[in-house]
Amino acid sequence: MSYLGGQATFGRAEMHLERKDMSQNLFIGSLAWTTNDDGLKEFFETIGEVTSARVVTDRETHRSKGFGFVEFADEANNQKAIDELGGKELDGREITVTLARPKA
């Protein structure tokens, strides 16, 4: 952020980050090692349109870390997903679904 004439201005990257922070992701825990991005997205699309679904992987081994994130086009679907999919089985594992917390 910079200041011009007493007004704050934002660079492109900062604007992108600001917009991204406005949307609320879901944290998905206890994923099976075999769950991938496509499978995660397909599972959550039973609730509504998913704009992103990502299984977090180790940088070196590319193996799943057992958790991921899902973002809906309509944030109203977040609570519905928590209520309806939390505790359900995906790829043989009972998953947890909660609102994601911002990185500290």
N, C-alpha and C positions, 0 to 999 in steps of 0.2 A: 504494500500500500504506500502511496506517496501523497504528498499534499501540494496542491497547486491553488494559489489564491485563496487559501483557507479552507478549501474543500478536499475531502479525501477522494482519491481516485484509486481504482483497482486495476491491476494488470490482468491479462487474460487467465493466467493460471490461478490467481487468487479468486477471480470470479467463478471459475469452474469449481474450485474447492468450496466456496461459499454455497453455491447451488447444490452441490453434492451433500453437504452437511444438512440441508433443509429436509432431505428425504430420510425416512427411518428404515433401516434394514432390519431384517430378522437374523438372529444368530441361531444356527442349527447345530446341535451337538450330538455326540454319540453316533456319528455316521460310520457305516461299514467301510472298510478299506477299499471295497470295490465300487462304492458310490462315486459317480462322476458328475460333472456339471450338467450334462443333458438329463441324466436320471433324476437329479435333484430338481431341476426345472420342471420336468414332466410331473413329478409328484406334487409339487406346489401349484401347478396350473389347474388342479382340481378345485382350487379356491378362487382363482382369478388370473388375470394376465400378469405374467412374471416378466419384469424388464431385465433382471439379471439374477443368475444363480451361479455361485462359485464355491467349489470345494477347495479349501486351502491345502496346498501341497508343500512338502519340503523342497527347498531350492536345489539341493544336491541330489536327492534320491527320486524326486518327483512323486513320492508316495504320499497319499492322503494323510493329513494330520488328524483326521477324525472329526473335523468341524467345517462349517461353511456359512455362507451368507446368502439370503434371498431378498430381493426387492420387488415389490408389486408396483404396477402402474398406478393403482389406487391404494393409498395407505390404509383405507378403511378395511382392507382385507387382512391387515396384520393381526388384529385381534381374533378374527375368524380363524386364521391359520393357527394361531396359538391354541385356541380352544379346540379346534377340530383335528389338528395333525400332531400336536404334542402328545407323546406317548404312543403314537402309531408306529407300525413297523415299516421300515424302508430297507430293502436289501438285507433282510434278516436281523436288523437291529432296531430296537425301540429308540426313537429319536427324541431329543428335547428341542423345543421351539420357544424362544424368548426374544424380546426386543434387544437389539444389539446396543451395547454401550459404546460411547465414543472412546477412541484411543486416548489414554492419559498422556 
